[in-house]
Amino acid sequence: MPAFSCAFPGCRRDLLVIVLVVFVGIGLPIEASAPAYQSHGTEGSHLTNITNTKKAFPVLAVNYEHVRKPFEIALWILLALLMKLGFHLIPRLSAVVPESCLLIVVGLLVGGLIKVIGEEPPVLDSQLFFLCLLPPIILDAGYFLPIRPFTENVGTILVFAVIGTLWNAFFMGGLLYALCQIESVGLSGVDLLACLLFGSIVSAVDPVAVLAVFEEIHINELVHILVFGESLLNDAVTVVLYNLFEEFSKVGTVTVLDVFLGVVCFFVVSLGGVLVGAIYGFLAAFTSRFTSHTRVIEPLFVFLYSYMAYLSSEMFHLSGIMALIACGVVMRPYVEANISHKSYTTIKYFLKMWSSVSETLIFIFLGVSTVAGPHAWNWTFVITTVILCLVSRVLGVIGLTFIINKFRIVKLTKKDQFIVAYGGLRGAIAFSLGYLLSNSHQMRNLFLTAIITVIFFTVFVQGMTIRPLVELLAVKKKKESKPSINEEIHTEFLDHLLTGVEGVCGHYGHYHWKEKLNRFNKTYVKRWLIAGENFKEPELIAFYRKMELKQAIMMVESGQLPSVLPSTISMQNIQPRAIPRVSKKREEEIRRILRANLQNNKQKMRSRSYSRHTLFDADEEDDVSEVRLRKTKMEMERRVSVMERRMSHYLTVPANRESPRPGVRRVRFESDNQVFSADSFPTVHFEQPSPPSTPDAVSLEEEVPKRPSLKADIEGPRGNASDNHQGELDYQRLARCLSDPGPNKDKEDDDPFMSC
Amino acid sequence: MGALQSLPDEPEYRDLSEKTGFSFEQIGILHKRFKQLSHNEDTLRRDDLNTIPDLSCNPIRTQIIEAFFDKRNFHQNGEGTVQEISFEEFLVVMSHFRPPALDMTEEQREIIRREKLRFLFNMHDTDNDGTITLEEYRHVVEELLSRSGALGKETAKGIADAAMLEVASISMGHMEPDEFYEGITFEHFLKILKDIEIETRMNIRFLNMDTTNLCNRTQSVRVNGCLSGELSSSTGSPQGSVFSSLLYTLYTDGCRSQYEN
């Protein structure tokens, strides 16, 4: 942020102080004066009663009650965000301590302040948490879930999520019960079911905490997806176990039938949740097929359908998290093929924004609730819980990995196992579940205290130390690589190759089924869910176009060709040397037509007041296509100078431009090749960064005739332009307007050249 | 006809195992598959692979089949293609798809990575001149996109050109406009694909246990010394398997309660 990069070193600190003062200043009066305002309100009305006869009309009156609730909510969110802002002003702090820890500390401070004033600090209401704060984070995670690593490791993830959580719950519950039996602890009133209930609450790895911590350490994809996937999928187990033990502890006894029903319930909860999510996902995809005329509400469909999926599954006591994930995963490929680029950006940013706010609020409230909540401290119980958490996690991971490695092609190394074990953080879900326990449980306060201690321990100790440990153990980090078309081609090539080799081997493996699913998807599903003709577009082409689009936008924003590939390599370095010739007559024809078209277009250009800043006021697809054309034009200009040297005996035009326009770098990148694809030919339709002045116009026109000959060259061995028919074809392709090769085929611009 | 496989030939398999790294069971299973594909002959031909139904909808089928008959993949420094391959050569080609063991050093991983990437490179470099030219790369992309639809050769060309440009830019950095980039050499290929972690991705699972006893079983009848044609049986369980006795017991359990004896 430019505003904060001041010259003075003390500037940042001053700013932070100001932020803190504002926060304290506003926070205190709000809590303190709430009752004060109430009394003032009545006083005010009393006053008006008395003064009715004296004064005609109260010019200025305060009515805090009117806006109290939304005001407080907005204020809390604002404070949370200001805090977040504040942390990043202190660079050293945010590099050492993960944000989640800082936020909890802030929450503690706020809670402490409120308590000092004498008010009752608000506790993290479970209703608020589960219905408002959690869904955005999960939707963000599910929508942007990296599908390929997830599906490749789904078996491992499920084993960790289901069996790992079960193991944790029973191990901890059992051992804690054994502990409670010991007389000296003083907890003999706690029965087995209560302990198991506690075990099941505290054993689940929390997605919010995992996301918050792992996001900052950039670990390699495999470990990240293992821990993260586990934290998402263990929700079903947690829900079932929690409900099960909650029911049982009221009743008091457990029969075999109950256990069996519990197992059935698990399958119903998880598969039901996924089914609900998938249904809503398909609905969203289907709806997005028809939104081509109402682009502004497209993001809303995505959000609402996902939220409905969550609420519907919560209604049936199914796993809401799994529903959200399923909805996001199912919906994404089809929705992204249908919506406009702006909607995609909107969705992305809204999701990131909401999940960021939610996360911040959750951690702050955790801190506040710690101060607020009723506590019952028992040293032995709490310390044992913490130790058992660690121990059971480590044992679970080691044991399960031993079994899993027999079935995996790529085995998990010891380092991977360590990070998976160490990254099992507990978080706000455990706290909310504990808070949900009805007050009839006599151990509720003790449980809450223990849960909070575990959360604090994992988030603070494990969260802070995981980064240095990752460095110390030299665990593989995530590769910061930009998308490369070669890698994309070879990924797809590998898929087909491995499917083929599996076919030769004769057994139906992983790739075979994946191929079958893809084919089913392509033939049946995509036809229904993707608008227009896009469903036939293969992934490779979609990827390529996306990359193009990104680069075009980058170019618009920076005003020049980006230096993605700082080299002077261009197509002529790669194409074979043979330069086929254009017949003179053809050249003349093309030159004439192009000149005429260019004039047409210039008039069209002048009617639009073009400037760099209003580029995106018009429909973005048009602008991007123009950008692409501008690139092409610059490249062609560059080539002019080169070609002139070589082909001067073919053409008789003055060599007026030896060097490219100042400010345009002599850079060429792959997307320029887009010029030559069949359905995306540029018009010879150029704009200038400054309004066209006469000399420029003249030179531009003079440049134009050179292009057809270049075209002939660039077509390479295939473009034997001396062939008349071929020339015609080339020319017609040239004349077609370039529109955004994304979903908006109907946005094909009306083309003034088509008449030629 | 007995469905149980006779014991593998120990010395032969030991050699093969050492050479390719497969275990004995895996070699046995692959040998059976080889015999099945080649109709019990000693050599495999292109047509045998062409008839595999699973391969028919694969866009790069021809290249995969060619790879099996490419002498460069036999690790004997040969060149060119052959018309038929023996089991040993089949196994050597298959060994390119073995996953690396858990306890390999970085150097061993590097060797395996080079091997696998060499296999891929050979698949692209059809004229065996040591470089992947623009034409060959275009052909690769065209084949990839051939099954996927109607978008035509132009897009494939565009993508291939872009990819080639990327390789050139990364490998060569700077070139004069007059210079000509011949093609992707193996070293450039390694560089461009070093992030793809091929040693963890280019693997398939080889069966350690022979499950083909329960499927792909064929029967033939010998009468007066004449052997009939083979009939594939998809029902019933083989003689002498544990499954048969279990099924029998389950099936006849109901009778026991009805009759006293």
Interface residues (C-beta under 8 A of the other chain):
Chain A: N405 I409 V410 K411 T413 K479 S481 S484 I485 N486 E487 I489 H490 T491 E492 F493 L494 H496 L497 L498 T499 G500 V501 E502 G503 V504 C505 G506 H507 G509 H510 Y511 H512 E515 R519 K522 K536 E537 P538 L540 I541 Y544 L565 P566 S567 T568 I569 S570 M571 Q572 N573 I574 Q575 P576 R577 V642 R668 F669 E670 S671 N673 Q674 F676 S677 A678 D679
Chain B: L30 R33 Q36 L37 L49 I52 D54 L55 C57 N58 P59 I60 R61 I64 F68 M94 F97 P99 L102 L120 M123 L134 V140 V141 L144 L145 S148 G149 A150 L151 G152 K153 E154 T155 K157 G158 I159 D161 A162 A163 M164 L165 E166 V167 A168 S169 I170 M172 G173 H174 M175 E176 P177 E179 F180 Y181 I192 L193 D195 I196 I198 T200 R201 M202 N203 I204 R205 F206 L207 T211 T212 N216
